[in-house]
Every structure is written in C-alpha cells, then in structure tokens.
Amino acid sequence: MPAPLNIDRRQTWNVGYWIFALLLLMLVQGVWQGASRVEAVPYSAFEQALAEGRIAEVTISDQSISGKLKAPEQGKTTLVATRVEPDLAARLEKYGVPYARTVESPLLRDLLSWVVPGLVFFGLWYFVIRRMTERSGGGLGGFMAIGKSRAKVYVETDTGVTFADVAGVDEAKEDLKEVVDFLKHPQEYGRLGAHIPKGVLLVGPPGTGKTLLAKAVAGEAGVPFFSISGSEFVEMFVGVGAARVRDLFEQARLKAPAIIFIDELDALGRARGAFPGLGGHDEKEQTLNQLLVEMDGFDASVGLIILAATNRPEILDTALLRAGRFDRQVLVDRPDRKGRLDILKVHARKVKLAADAKLDEVAGITAGFSGADLANLVNEAAITATRRHAAEVTLADFTVAVERIVAGLERRSRVLNPQERRAVAFHEMGHALVALAQPGSDPVHKVSIIPRGIGALGYTIQRPTEDRYLMTRAEMERKIAVLLGGRAAEMLVLGELSTGAADDLARATDIAREMVTRYGMDEGLGHVAYEPPRSATPELALLGGSPPRTLSEETMKRIDAAVAGLVAAGFATATSLLTKHRAVLEQGAARLLDHETLAEDDLRELTAALRAAADQAAAERPTTV
C-alpha cells in the first residue's frame, strides 16, 4: 500500500488563491471586452443610424434600446440609447437637433427611504440591548439573566485587607478570628462535635468598620469573598430577588469554603408584616423568605459562612436572628480613646506627620468619632497642610480639621452688622464662661464669632477629655446651663432676646424632656419611664411591638411642668454665674470682637481666677459612686 501523500495545507490554500484570481481575471476581462464594443449614443443618433440602414438588429427594453450594427464602426458593434417617448421624439425630430433622455438612478432614493431607517433602527436596538446586557451581567445571555446574582467575587488577593488594617475594634476582631480559624481548619472544630455558627451579624453605628472587618476575615482566611448589598436583591419584578438569593448561594457552594457578605441587611431583612395591606406577596418578603430557606438548607461544615452588617438591628425580622441562622452578633461600636489612637496610626501611615503632631492628643479631642470620621479627619488635616503649602501635617492642621468637621466650613463672606457681631460675641462668651465656671464641665476648646456651616453665626467647641458612658442628673443640669448660657448673656447685657439661641433652646429642652420621661430624674413624677425606647418606632408598632404609652392629661401636664422647671433652673444658674463674672464676660466679648477667635490658651489666661474658683468647688464637692 503506497504511503499517503503529505500535502501541506498552506500549499493547498495557495493553489486555491491562484484559481480564484484566474477566474476573477477572466470575469473582469469579459466585462471589459463587452463594454469596449458597446457605444452609448443619443436617441437622435440612434434614429439616424436606423434611418441610414446601419443597424441590422434592434433590442428593446423598458428604459433603453440597442441595435447591432451591420458592420463594426471604430471597433464598436452595438449602439445603445435611452428610449424617448414616440410623440416627443416626433416633435423633436423636426428641429434637427440631437436629443437624448437621461434616466435618474433610484439607488440613492431607495437607500434614503428604506436602508437608512433600517440601519438607524438596528443601531438604536443594538445600543439599548447592549446597555441592558452590560447592566445585567454582560454577554449575550445577560439580558435574560434577570435572576442572576450581582455579587462581586473577591479572591484572596483582591480584598487587600487583613486584621492588621483594622484597628479600634479589638473585641470584634477576636470574635471573628474564630471564624477565620474555622475556615482554615474546619475538621478541627468537628473533633468534639462543635459546629461553627452559620451566620455572624455585625452590628454597630455607621462608619465603625463593619464592611472592613468582613473583608479582613476573607483576606485572613484566603477564601473567595462574595460581597453584595441588601438593596441589590430587590427589583421591580416580583421574584427576581428570590432568584438572586438562590443564585448567590449556588455560586458560593461551588467555591466553598467561602464567605458571603450582605451589607445593609436591614434593606433586605426588615421585619415582615410591617405593612399589612400588601399581604404576603411583597417582593421584599419573598426575598427574605428565600434567604431564610437558603440559610436553613446549607451545611456549615462545607465551609460556607454568612456575614452581614447593619446599623439598625432593632428592625430586623426575628426569624433572621434565631439560632441556626445568625447565631452570633458582634458589636462594632465607636472606638474608645485607645481605639481612636490605633485607628489614627493606621490612617496616618499615608501622610507625613510633624514632630508636634501627637496623635494621642488628637485622639483626646475626638471623643465620639467613628473610624470613618477619623479617616476623614486625617485626610482633612492633610488637605489643610497642603493648602498652606506646608511640608508636614502639624497638630494645628488636625485642630482645624476637627473644627471643620464639628462646626462646619467657615463662611467669612457672611458679613454681620456691628450690633449682630456684638450680640454673637456675648452669646458665645456666655456659653464659654458658664462651662468654665462650673466644676465637672467639659473643657472649652475654642470660641469664635466666625460664621460656620448653614446657620451658625458663631460657635463654642467643647471636647471631652475622656470617654463617658454614664451621666448623672447634676451633669445633665450643667449641660442645660451651658446651652442656655448664650441666651442668658444676651438678656443680661443687651436686655433682650434674639433668635440666635433657637438651636440651644431646642437641645436644652430635649435633654430636660429625656431626664423626665426616659431617665426618671424628676422627684414628683417618680421612677417611671413615660417614653418607650427609641427603638420602638411607629413601624415596629405595626409589627406588634411596644406602642407609645398613652398618658393622661394630668400626667402630661406634670411632665411639661417638670421640663419647663429644669430649663428655667438651668437659665437661672447661667444668669447667676454670668452676673457674678460680668467683668470677665465683657472683657472676653471685647477681645472676641477684636480677634474673632479665642483659643484654649487665650481662654485659660482670661479666666484664670474663674477656673481656680471652679476647681476649688470641685474639690469641696462630695465624691459619689
């Protein structure tokens, strides 16, 4: 048997190209030869040739007429002319001039009337379909993949976050390290019959680092990280959210061990039945039901962990929080002073600090700041230093950044008349002096009459030096007195009241009302809470929660009288202190009018005697536990 011929495929293609080129050449040659033997002439010339007997054969079409010559003329064997109507040709013949007809090509008209609208319609359709496919997951099948999950998958290297990048929440990190250990060594936990919680709920105020903690868990464990917001499950089509929940868990099972992180769980897991009129076919309820089913249906031993974050745990459905679903709740609260210092150190790595920029002092004046607030503080301080073309970020830059965050942006364009500036100066010094004259009040950081924010014509900044978690009645009364110090100064010096104390008055009234209705600090009303917890919102009342208590008219009158009494007592205390130290008040207001801003050192110099009296009173005050 002869060996098969081994023919190179490239040679086969080359032969095919030569054959195609030869055929194309023959076609072009034939068309050219045919065109070279045909002569287009006017209709009058064709009639003349016909009359002279030079044409042997005539061929007629709808638009033209051709005649084959009896003998070739200058290499031409055929004459072609565009037809002219017989009547028109007879009339033109008598003038003895050549005449011909031109037929316009309908190609352009056909393109404009049919082809172009079709192309425009196809272009618009393609653009719309392409945009919709991109939004729904991409690809040709994305348009119909409405129920596909929109979860972003972060692999180990993509999160870029570890526990070293998270500070200020040491207790929460310790709880989550257990989850990381389980994902790395799942068989170790099953040795004694224990099983890891299926779900971990991160609870805390906004900006405390819940999402960052979840990414850190994935980064530490080195597992796929499925991140999605609760609002992305809910769409306008009923059943889409449930389909996306199913698809999300299906994807996670294929990549187990993995972490599913649902941010803003309250958007998805809001308590069912809040709106009875909608029945049980609400899209959110169907989505929540599917989530509950999926959490019950998977085995935690495969290494699938659900993390969720919310800042409103009180509105979540109770079925989500039961054992077997979100078994564990981890509190991610605002950091204390040590936590704030650790967070500032993390964010300060990216900026060039001066030697005097002691982060411990910055942590002391930022009580109540969350992790996001501290990150914003460091950025604002760096921007402030850049604005003044400095080489380093100093402590003064941090102070300016704190003032901007707390009080708002300076508005030097807002010009006050002399009477208003004088009233604002006495108002702000009234706040400062009442705070400085009372033992136990938070220290005054700065006083200014420069307008800030939306409506503030001046500001007095008090920053606590330590974290406080409890407040006594005496401390709250001092707060009321400080808030009303500006109003008391206006009344004492100017002899009239202005609208500048509206916000102070509202805050003082709120504190007094909470003292009476929530904390039971009025002796006449007794140790009774007349106001439900703040978590018992009207929405929860529809769920069967605690409705607002119905009070009698007599009790409401007594509450109003007690609130008014506390506010009046605070105003009287402020007036008494300012009357006693009126000289300092007028001196401080005059200096404030000259310099517009008094820092802590200026206030300490101005009120040295006043502070000494307050410290002595604090020393003589009996100690209470």
ROKE-454716 format. One line per 8 residues: number of its first residue (from 1); for each residue z, x, y of C-alpha. Coordinates in steps of 0.1 Angstrom, whole numbers, plus 5000, padded with zeros to 4 digits. Each point is the difference from the previous one (the first is absolute). Layout:
BEGIN
NUM	Z,X,Y  ...
This chain:
BEGIN
1	5000,5000,5000  4990,5016,5033  5026,5006,5025  5001,4975,5029  4985,5011,5032  5027,5009,5026  4984,4987,5032  5019,5006,5032
9	5007,4967,5019  4993,5017,5033  4964,5008,4988  4995,4964,4990  5010,4988,5034  4976,5025,5016  4971,4987,4980  5009,4965,5010
17	5000,5010,5036  4965,5015,4998  4986,4968,4983  5015,4978,5027  4986,5022,5027  4966,4999,4985  4999,4962,4997  5012,4997,5036
25	4973,5024,5012  4973,4980,4982  5013,4967,5015  5000,5015,5035  4965,5014,4995  4987,4967,4988  5015,4981,5030  4986,5027,5024
33	4965,4999,4985  5000,4962,5002  5011,5001,5036  4974,5026,5010  4971,4978,4988  5011,4969,5020  4993,4996,5037  5018,4974,5021
41	4977,4985,5026  5002,4971,5025  4988,4966,4988  4971,5001,5024  4988,5033,4984  5004,4984,4965  4978,4970,5011  4974,5024,5014
49	4999,5020,4968  4997,4967,4980  4971,4989,5023  4982,5033,4996  5002,4997,4962  5021,5031,4994  5026,4983,4979  4993,4992,4964
57	5032,4982,4990  5028,4981,5020  5036,4995,4989  5021,4975,5020  5039,4999,5001  5024,4979,5021  5002,5025,5028  4970,5024,4996
65	4964,5002,4988  4985,5031,4983  4964,5008,4993  4985,5026,4976  4972,5020,5017  4966,5002,4983  4999,5037,5008  5029,5023,5010
73	5003,5007,5038  5017,5032,5009  5019,5000,4967  5012,4964,5004  4991,4975,4973  5020,4970,5013  5005,4982,5033  5032,4981,5007
81	5007,4976,5029  5026,4975,5009  4987,4964,4998  4994,4980,5032  4997,4962,5000  4964,4989,4998  5000,4979,5031  5016,5028,5020
89	4975,5025,4986  4971,4978,5010  5012,4997,5036  5006,5038,5003  4966,5009,4984  4980,4988,5031  5018,5025,5023  4988,5030,4981
97	5033,5019,5001  5018,5014,4970  5029,4978,4988  5027,5004,4974  5033,4983,4989  5034,5017,4997  5024,4987,4974  5037,5007,5009
105	5021,5013,4972  5028,4975,4990  5022,5028,4986  5022,5005,5030  5005,4963,5004  5009,4996,4964  5025,5028,5003  5016,4985,5030
113	5002,4965,4986  5010,5007,4964  5009,5035,4992  5022,5009,5030  5023,4969,4998  5004,5007,4963  5010,5036,5007  5025,4990,5027
121	5016,4974,4976  5002,5026,4972  5015,5026,5023  5027,4976,5012  5007,4989,4965  5003,5036,4987  5023,5010,5029  5023,4970,4995
129	5002,5005,4962  5005,5037,5004  5030,4995,5024  5015,4974,4977  4997,5022,4969  5016,5029,5019  5030,4979,5010  5004,4986,4965
137	5000,5033,4982  4965,5015,5003  4971,5000,4976  4976,4973,4991  5027,4982,4981  5025,5001,5029  4988,4969,5016  5009,4979,4971
145	5032,5020,4992  5022,4978,5022  5029,5002,4976  5000,5037,4997  5031,5018,5012  4998,5019,5033  5028,5024,4990  4994,5036,5011
153	5006,5025,4972  5016,5032,5010  5001,5027,4974  5028,5026,5000  4982,5024,5024  4990,4972,5024  5035,4987,5009  5009,5033,5015
161	5037,4989,5002  5030,5012,4981  5037,4995,5004  5001,5031,5022  4980,4981,5026  5026,4971,5000  5032,5005,5019  5029,4978,5012
169	5001,4978,4969  5018,5021,4974  5015,4971,4981  4967,4983,4996  4984,5032,4988  5027,5004,4974  4992,4966,4986  4963,5006,4999
177	5003,5034,4984  5011,4981,4969  4966,4981,5001  4982,5033,5003  5019,5015,4970  4991,4969,4979  4963,5004,5008  5001,5036,4990
185	5022,4995,4968  4998,4963,4989  5011,5008,4965  5033,5015,5012  5012,4966,5013  4992,4982,4968  5021,5023,4980  5032,4979,5006
193	4983,4967,5003  4998,5000,5038  4969,4989,5019  4990,5007,5036  4999,4972,5025  4966,4984,5002  5001,4996,5037  5017,5017,5029
201	5003,4982,5034  5003,5022,5031  5019,4981,5026  5006,5011,5036  4990,4995,5036  4965,5009,5012  4992,5037,5004  5028,5014,4977
209	4975,5016,4975  4996,4975,4972  4963,5007,4996  5005,5037,5003  5026,4999,4972  4977,4982,4977  4973,5026,5006  5025,5027,4994
217	5009,4985,4966  4963,5001,4990  4997,5035,5013  5030,5012,4981  4991,4983,4968  4963,5010,5001  4987,4966,4990  4974,4977,5014
225	5012,4981,5030  4987,4964,5006  5007,4990,5036  4993,4966,5014  5014,4977,5026  5013,4966,4992  4977,4983,5025  4969,5014,4982
233	5006,4977,4971  4997,4968,5020  4965,4988,5009  4984,4968,5011  4988,4992,4965  5026,4985,4977  5005,5021,4969  4987,5033,5015
241	5035,5014,5005  5010,4993,4964  4968,5016,4987  5007,5031,5021  5035,5002,4986  4986,4999,4964  4974,5026,5009  5026,5023,5016
249	5023,5000,4969  4970,5004,4977  4990,5032,5019  5035,5013,5000  5004,4995,4962  4969,5021,4994  5014,5029,5020  5036,4997,4989
257	5024,5016,5006  4994,4989,5036  5017,4985,5030  4991,4967,5017  5012,4998,5036  4999,4967,5018  5007,5004,5037  5013,4971,5021
265	5009,4980,4969  5013,4971,5022  4963,4991,5008  4995,4993,4963  5034,4992,4986  5012,4975,5026  5022,4974,4984  4981,4971,4984
273	5004,4965,5013  5005,5009,5036  4973,4975,5009  5003,4971,4977  4971,4982,5015  4976,5025,4985  5011,4993,4964  4998,5027,4973
281	4963,5009,5005  5005,5023,5030  4981,5032,4997  5031,5021,5007  5020,4982,4973  4973,5005,4974  4998,5037,5008  5038,5003,4998
289	5000,4981,4967  4975,5025,4986  5020,5029,5012  5031,4986,4982  4980,4996,4968  4986,5035,5002  5034,5015,5006  5013,4982,4969
297	4970,5009,4979  5000,5038,5001  5021,5024,4981  5019,5025,5021  5000,5025,4972  4963,5007,5007  5010,5017,5032  4990,4973,5026
305	5023,4997,5029  4998,4975,5028  5013,5010,5035  5000,4975,5028  5012,5002,5036  5012,4973,5024  5021,4997,5032  5007,4963,4993
313	5017,4998,4966  5017,4967,5009  4968,4980,4999  4988,5013,4966  4998,4976,4971  5030,5002,4978  4978,5003,4969  4988,5034,5012
321	5035,5014,5003  5013,4990,4966  5007,5025,4973  4968,5010,4981  4978,5000,5031  5014,5019,5030  5031,5011,4983  5011,5025,5026
329	5002,4998,5038  5002,5033,5019  5012,4998,5036  4980,5022,5024  5021,4996,5032  4998,5017,5034  5013,5036,4997  5033,5012,5012
337	5004,5031,5022  4995,5024,4971  4971,4981,4988  4984,4999,5035  5005,5038,5002  4982,5005,4966  4971,4977,5011  4997,5018,5033
345	4998,5033,4981  4972,4987,4978  4979,4988,5030  5008,5030,5021  4982,5023,4976  4967,4991,5017  5012,5008,5036  5011,5032,5017
353	5036,4995,5011  5018,5019,5027  5033,5018,4994  5019,4974,5020  4985,4971,4981  5030,4994,4977  4990,4972,4976  5037,4992,4994
361	5003,4989,5036  4969,4979,4997  5014,4983,4969  5031,4992,5019  4982,4980,5027  4977,4981,4976  5025,4978,4983  4982,4970,4985
369	4966,5017,4998  4980,4996,4968  4979,5026,4983  4969,4988,5017  5018,4999,5034  5010,5037,4995  4965,5010,4990  4987,4982,5032
377	5027,5018,5020  4989,5035,4988  4964,4991,5008  5009,4987,5035  5021,5031,5007  4970,5022,4991  4977,4979,5022  5025,5003,5029
385	5000,5038,4996  4962,5001,4998  4997,4979,5031  5020,5026,5020  4980,5029,4984  5031,5014,4984  4999,5025,4971  5029,4984,4981
393	5017,4967,4996  5034,5000,5017  5031,4978,4998  4989,4985,5034  4968,4988,4984  5019,4982,4973  5022,4984,5026  4969,4987,5019
401	4986,4987,4967  5032,4981,4992  5000,4984,5034  4964,4990,4996  5006,4985,4966  5032,4982,5010  4993,4990,5036  4962,5000,5001
409	4974,5018,5021  5008,5009,5036  4982,4978,5026  5001,5020,5032  4972,4979,5014  5024,4970,5003  5013,5005,5035  5033,4981,5009
417	5010,4992,5036  5032,5016,5013  5021,4969,4994  4989,4998,4963  5005,5038,4995  5036,4997,5014  5007,4970,4977  4986,5018,4969
425	5021,5031,5009  5033,4981,5002  4990,4980,4969  4994,5031,4978  5030,5019,5014  5021,4969,4992  4990,5003,4963  5007,5037,4999
433	5034,4999,5017  5013,4971,4979  4990,5019,4969  5016,5033,5012  5032,4983,5012  5007,4983,4966  5014,5021,4972  4980,4999,4968
441	4967,4991,5016  4968,5018,4990  4993,5029,5024  4974,4994,5027  4970,5023,4995  4979,4993,5031  4998,4975,5029  4967,4994,5019
449	4985,4976,5024  4964,5009,4990  4984,4968,4986  4992,5002,4963  4983,4978,4974  4989,4965,5008  5028,4986,5022  5028,5026,5003
457	5005,5011,5036  5025,5026,4989  5019,5011,4970  5033,5014,4987  4998,5017,4967  5031,5001,4977  4996,5018,4968  5028,5000,4974
465	5012,5034,4988  5008,4988,4965  4988,4974,4976  5021,4968,5000  5000,4974,4973  5029,4978,5012  5009,4986,5034  5033,4986,5012
473	5005,4972,5025  5011,5025,5026  4968,5020,4996  4978,4969,5003  5019,4989,5031  4994,5034,5015  4963,4996,4993  5000,4966,5018
481	5017,5016,5030  4974,5029,5001  4972,4975,4999  5014,4980,5029  5009,5031,5020  4967,4999,5019  5004,4963,5009  5036,5007,5011
489	4989,5029,5022  4973,4978,5017  5026,4973,5007  5026,5025,5012  4979,5020,5024  4971,4978,5009  5019,4967,4999  4973,4982,4981
497	4983,4999,4966  4965,5008,4990  4976,4994,4971  5003,5036,4989  5029,4993,4977  4982,4973,4979  4996,5022,4969  5035,5013,5003
505	5014,4966,5002  4981,4988,4970  5011,5029,4978  5037,4995,5011  4998,4963,4992  4985,5008,4965  5028,5025,4993  5027,4974,5011
513	4984,4973,4979  4999,5022,4969  5036,5009,5005  5009,4963,5000  4977,4985,4975  4994,5028,4975  5029,5023,5001  5028,4975,5007
521	5015,5020,5029  5013,4971,5020  5036,4990,4994  4995,4964,5010  4972,4993,4975  5016,5019,4972  4986,5022,4972  4969,4978,4994
529	4963,5010,5000  4982,4972,5019  4966,5017,4996  4982,5006,4967  4988,5035,4991  4968,5010,5017  4982,5002,4967  5003,4962,4997
537	4968,4994,5020  4985,4965,5003  4974,5010,4974  5028,5007,4975  5016,4967,5008  4969,4983,4986  5006,5020,4968  5035,4985,4996
545	5018,5028,5017  5029,4996,5023  4990,4977,5029  5015,5005,5034  5034,4985,5002  5004,4968,5019  5028,5003,5026  5018,4973,5018
553	4996,4996,5037  5036,5009,5006  4995,5033,4980  4968,5008,5019  5018,4995,5033  5028,5023,4989  4975,5026,4989  4982,4998,5034
561	5033,5003,5018  5010,5031,4979  4967,5017,5006  5002,4993,5037  5036,5013,5000  4990,5033,4984  4971,5005,5024  5022,4992,5030
569	5027,5024,4988  4974,5028,4997  4988,4993,5035  5035,5000,5013  5007,5034,4983  4969,5015,5014  5008,4987,5035  5036,5014,4998
577	4988,5035,4989  4973,5001,5027  5024,4989,5027  5024,5027,4990  4973,5027,5001  4978,4986,5028  4999,5033,5018  4985,5016,4969
585	4976,4971,4997  4986,5003,5035  4998,5038,4997  4981,4998,4967  4976,4974,5013  4993,5021,5031  4993,5030,4978  4979,4979,4977
593	4979,4988,5030  4994,5036,5010  4992,5015,4966  4988,4968,4981  5015,5014,4967  5034,5013,4991  5004,5020,4968  5032,5003,4979
601	5011,5031,5019  4997,4983,5033  5019,4970,4988  5028,5023,4986  5004,5017,5034  5000,4967,5019  5025,4982,4978  5023,5028,4990
609	5031,4983,5012  4989,4967,4985  4994,5015,4966  5034,5017,5001  5017,4967,5005  4980,4984,4972  5008,5028,4976  5037,4997,5008
617	4999,4962,4994  4983,5007,4966  5027,5025,4991  5027,4975,5008  4983,4972,4980  5016,4993,4966  4980,5011,4970  4987,4971,4978
625	4984,5002,4966
